[in-house]
Amino acid sequence: MFNRTWDLLSNRWKFFLIYMLADGPVRFGVLRRRCSGISRVTFTAYLRQLEQEGYVRRNSLSCEGLAVEYSLTTLGRSALPAVVALIEWGFAEVDE
C-alpha cells in the first residue's frame, strides 16, 4: 500500500487530477483546460494510469467514444481527504 501512496503523492499531475474530480464527473476537454502546462500526450497518459490503478473511471458519453468524462472510483474518493488536506495545507503555507 505504501507504493500506491508514494506513486500518487510523487506525481503532481495525478494528485491534481484527483483533486479536479472531487466535485463529480468532468469531461476530458474541461479537465484538459484546467491542467495547463502539461502536454496532451502526457495528460492522457496520466489519466490512463489513474484508470488502470483504480482511482478514476472513464465513461464514454457517445457510441463513437468522442465525448468522454472521468469520475472518481471508490478508491479515488477514499484518497480525497488526504489530497484536499495537503492542498489546503499548501495554500495555508503560501498565505503566511
N, C-alpha and C positions, 0 to 999 in steps of 0.2 A: 504493500500500500504506500510506503514511503516514496517509491519510484514514481507512482502516479501523481502524488502531491508535488514532488520536485519537478516533474515534467511540466505540470500546469503552471507552477509558480515561476519557473525559469524561462517561460516563453511569454513575453508581454502581450503578444497578439492573441494567443489562446485565452489568456487571462481576460483581456479586454473584450473579446468576443463573447465570453460567458456573461460578462457584465452587461454588454449591449443587448443580450437576450433576456435579461431579468424581467422585463415587463410583458413578455409574451412573444409570440411568433413575429419574425421580421423577414421581409422579402430580401432576397440576395442583393438587389440594387441599392436598397436603403442601407443595409449593413455595409456595403462596399463604400458608399459615400461617407459614412460615419468613420471609416477607417482610412483616412487619407495618410499618405506616407508609406504605403505598402503596395507592392505591385499586385496586379490582378492574379497572376500565376501563384505567387506566394500566399495571397489571401485565400484563394481557392484551396490550396494545399492544406492550410491550417484548418479550414472548415472541414475538409475531408478527414483530417486526422482526428479532430474533435468528434466527428461522427463515428469513426472506427473505434475510438476509445470509449464511446458510450455517453459522452456529455451532451451531444447535440443530435437532433433528429431532422432529417431533410424531408420535406414534403413537396411533391410536385403538385402544382395547382392546375395544370393543364395536361391533357394526354400527350402533348408533344414534349413536355418537360421544360418548356421555355420559361414558365413562371414558377419560381421555386421560393419557398420560405423555410426558414430554420427556426427551431424552437429547442428549448432545453428538455432533456430527458429527466427522469427522476434523479439520476446520478448528477446531472448538471445542476439541477435545483438544489441538491444537497451541498454542492460546493458554493452556492451563492452567499451564505452568511460569512464565510471566510473571505471570499472575493470582495464583497461590499465592505466588510470591516477594514481590510487592507487598503482599499481605495479611499475610504473616508479618513483613515489614519494618514495616508499620503497627503490628502488635501489639508488636513489639520496641520501637518508639519510645514507645508508651504506657507500657510497663513501666519505662522508665528514669526 
